[in-house]
């Protein structure tokens, strides 16, 4: 996988190096510098999360990341959910509840793409003008790199040959997709490691689309994806299950771990404000089934999610707390 990624990056950089008569706009230079700085910061934060004696430095880096995110927003730069999660403030619980390592990997790839093609992420009214063919070529190479990073967002490593499929990530949110989840559920073996699952559904999502349009609905899904990535534990994997539903697999989690993550997600969703100044809400079902495989655990979490929606939404329900009928 490392060789594959290096080859892709080298190809992208070769395209960037092609001479062009186009002159970069001032906005391009600002975005490029911001992306390079952010990439260095994301890489440092990822490294710091692996240590136990750098808490003070981690707080500084985390605060700087928040400021960089604000600067991106001021420039109206389009960022992926992974980049927003990597630059957003870490949960108060600390490093154990940081975004998964795959989120940082995808964010670094995204920032590399932004640095290479700043015009592609700026609003068209900025007046930035670059070589269209060059931008498309670099964007294509960068998408391959992003695909490889998304492919790594799994419970097991794949061979370089399987990486070539490039079919495991959700195009809208950047999360792992349903196909990837089905694959992981089929191949995951519990061995000595327990696993928990959380199913999340955006409440009244059809109403959001009806009131504000599908473009705003897509933005809500991207913001939910970013929020989920920012509030799970470091090794958890977030998938877009379909539509407005998401699934999270939590390898090695205890029952209390899973309940804690689900509660944080429900609370964090309420901080997302819709265009009419109302608060978004989600429902969640959580399951931790002793001696059960991952697929059975997800099914239990899904039934708990249905119970949460039936009970009035905007809440988490634990599969262990309700009488679940056999599927």
N, C-alpha and C positions, 0 to 999 in steps of 0.2 A: 504493500500500500504506500509506503514511504517513497519508493522509486517512482510509482505511478504519479503521485502528487508532485514530485520534483519535476518530472517530465512535463506535466501540464503547466506548472508555473513557468518553466523555462520557455515553453511555447508562447504563453501569454506575454512574457516580457519581450520576446523577440518581435511580436507584433507591435508592442508599444514603441519599440526602437525604430520602426520604419519611419523615415523622414517624412515630414508633412509641411506644407506651406501654411497651414492654419496656425493662427496665433491664439494661444490660450487666453480666455477671458480672466479678469481678476478673480471672479468667483471660483474659477477652476483651481487656481493656485491656493486659495483659502481652504477649499474643501480638501485638496490633496494634502496640504500640511496638517489639517485637522485629522484626516484619516490616518496619516502616518503616526501622529502623536497618540491617537486612540489605540492603534494597533499595539504600540509599545506598552501602553498602560494595561490593555487587556491581557497581553502575554505576561506582564509582571503580576497582575492579580491572580491569574491562573497558577503561576508558580508559588505565590505566597500562600494560596489556599492549601498547598500540599505540605506546608510547614506548620509548626505549632508554637513558634517563638517569635513571630513577626506580626503580632496583633496590631501594634501601634502603626507600623508601616502600612498594613492592610487597610486600616481606617483612612489613612491619608490617600492611598490609591483609590479607594472606593469613593471618597469625596470628590477627587479630581475627575473620576469617570462621570459622575453626575453632572459636573460643570461642562464637560465635553459634550455630553448628550444634549444639554441645553443649547450649546452653540450649534450643534447639528440642526436642532429644531428651528433656531433662529434663521438659519440659512435654507430652511425647508428641504433639507436633504432627506431622501427616502432611505430608511434603514430597515433591515430585516428584523424579525422578532428576536433572533439570536443576538444581534448586535445591541438591541435595546436592553435585553436581559443582562448582557455582559457589562454594560455601562451603567445600569440602574443600581440604586443602593442595595446592598446586601441585606437580607432579613436580619432582624435584631438577634436571632439565635446564634448567628456566627457562621463560621466556615462550613460546619456540617450541614448547613441548609443552603449553601450556595448553588447556583445553577450547575447542571451536570457538566463534565469536562467537554462533552460533545458540543455544548452550546458555545463554549469559548473557542473551540476549533472552528465552528461555523462562522462565528463573529470575526475571527481573524481573516478567514477567507473573504468575507464580505467587505471588510475594510481594505483588503488588498485590491479588490475589484473597484472600490470607490476611488482609491488612490490612483489606479491605472486609468479609470474613465470617469473623472469627476463630472463631466458634462452630462453623462447618462443619468445621474441621480439628482440633478438640479431641475427646478421647474423650467419649462420651456420659455417663460417670459423673462428669464434671467438674461437672455441674449447671448448666452454662451454658444460658440460655434466651433465644432471640432470636425475632424474627418469622419464622415458617417460610416464608411466602410471599415475604417480602423477601429471605431468604437464597437461596431457590431462584431468584428473578429475577436477583439479582446473580451467583450462581454460573453461571447460564446465559450472561449477558453475558461473564463472565470466561472461560468455556470457549471462546466465540467468539474472544476475544483470544488465548487460548492456541493455538487452531487456526490463527490467522493466523501466529503465531510459528513453530509447527511447520512450516507450509507453506514458510517461508523457509529451512528446513534442506535445501537442495538445491544442485546444482552450477550452477544458472542461475536468473535472476530470472523471475517469472511476472507477468502483468498482473493488475490489480485484479479483472478479471472471473473469471480462473481461481482467484484466492484464495477466491472465494465457495464453491468446491467443498468446502472444509474436510474433505478426506478423505485427508490425507497422513500423519497421525501415528498411532502405535500407542497404543491406549488404556491399556494396562497400564504401559508403560515411558516414554512420552512421546517416544520416538525416532521418526525417520522410519520409515514402514512399507514392506512389500514392494511395495505398489502404487507408492509414491514411487520406490523403487529401480528398478523396471521402467521407469517413466517417464524417469528420469534416464539409464538405460542406453540407451534408445532415442534420446534427444535430445542426449546429450553428444557433442560433436565434439572430437577430440584437438587439432586445430590444431597449435600448436608445443609444447603442454604434455603431458608424460608423465603417466601415471596408474598407481597401484598399487592392489591390493585385498587385503584380509585377510578371511578367513572364520573365525568363532569359534563353537565348539560347547561347551556346558556338559557336562562329563563325567558320565555316569551320572545324568542328570537324572530319568529314570523312577524310579530308586531313591530319589531325594530326595523325590519325590511320594509314593511308597509308604511311606516311613519316617516322614515328617513331615506329610504332607497337602498338598493343593493350595494351601492358603493360604500355607504356608511356601514352596512351590515358586514361587508368584507373587512373594513377597518376594525370593527368590534372584534371579529375573529382573530385578527392579527394581534390586537391588544391583549386578548385573552391568552393567546399562545405565549406572548412575552411574559405575562403575569404568571402563568403556570411554570414556565422555565425558571423564573426568578424565585419561586416559593417551594420547589421540591428539593429533596436532598441531592447531594453531589452526584451520586451514582444512579439516581432514578431516571427513567426513560419516559418521555412524553410523546404521545401519538395523537394525531388527529384521527378520530375514530370514524367520522363521517358527518357532514353537515355541521351542526353546532355542538357535536359531542366530541369529547376528548377522553383518552384513556391514559393512565399512568401506571407503569409497573415499577414496584419498589423492591428490588432484590435485597435480601438480607434484612428487611424491615421487620420490626416487631409490630404487634397489634397497636400498641400505643404510638409508635412512630407514624404508622399510617393514619391513625385518627388525627394526630397532631397536624400532619401535612394537609389533610382534607379540611380541617377547621381553618387553617391559615388561608387556604385557597378561597373558601367561602367568604371570609372576612376581606381578603384583598380584592375580590371582585367588586365589592360594594364601593371601592374607591374609584372605580371607572365611571366617569360621568358621560351621559349621553347628550346629544345636542340640545335637548329640551331641559337640561339641568337635572334630570332624574338620574338615579343611581342604577347601574347594572347589577343584576344578581345572578347567581348560578346555584344549581342543585348538585349535590355530590353523593355518591354511594361508595362506601369503602368496605373492603373485605380482606380478611387475613384468615385463611382456612388451613388449619394444621393438617399436614400429610396430604394436601391436595396439590394437583399440578396447576400451572399458571392459567391454563384455559378455564378450569373449573373456578378458580379464584376470580377471574374476570367476569364470569357468568354470575357469580354471587354478588359482585360489586354492581353489576348492571341491574339486578333485581332490587338491590338496596337503593339505587338511583331512582328507579320507578317509584319506590315507596316514598322517597324524599319529595318527588314531584307531586305525588298524590296527597302528601301531608301539607302541601301549601307552598312548596318551592323555597328558595333562599335559605337552604339548610343542608346539613350533612346528616346522613343516616348510616349507621354502622350495621352491616349485615348480621353481626352477632346479636344485635339488640331486637331483631324482629323475627317472627316465625316465618321462615321462607319455605314455600311449597316447592317440591321437586320440579325442575324444568321439564 
